[in-house]
Amino acid sequence: MNRVTVTIAERPFTLLAEGDAEFTQKVAGHLDGQIAQLLDGGKLSLLDACILAALNITEDYFKEQESSENLRRQLKEYLEESAKLKLELSEARREIFALKGKK
């Protein structure tokens, strides 16, 4: 575990991170940027900006999960189609070989 100090909404936080410290900094920077963007209008409290940032990031997360699942499903279909076409090709080759043998 790495101890990583990040700044979010102008507040320092020391986190224990299993992975790379740079990745943790990147994640915290993303959150900080989201909060700062929401606070720019000056109409939200810090708490409200944090909650909205969390909701926005969570929404993005679920959309990406759905997109990833769709890609997995599509890849599976392509692999199944590829296997079917390989089988058809193999059968066609056998037929060609059989026809050549009859000559």
Sequence and secondary structure as in RCSB ss.txt:
>XXXX:A:sequence
MNRVTVTIAERPFTLLAEGDAEFTQKVAGHLDGQIAQLLDGGKLSLLDACILAALNITEDYFKEQESSENLRRQL
KEYLEESAKLKLELSEARREIFALKGKK
>XXXX:A:secstr
 EEEEEEETTEEEEEEESS HHHHHHHHHHHHHHHHHHHTTS S HHHHHHHHHHHHHHHHHHHHHHHHHHHHHH
HHHHHHHHHHHHHHHHHHHHHHHHHHH 
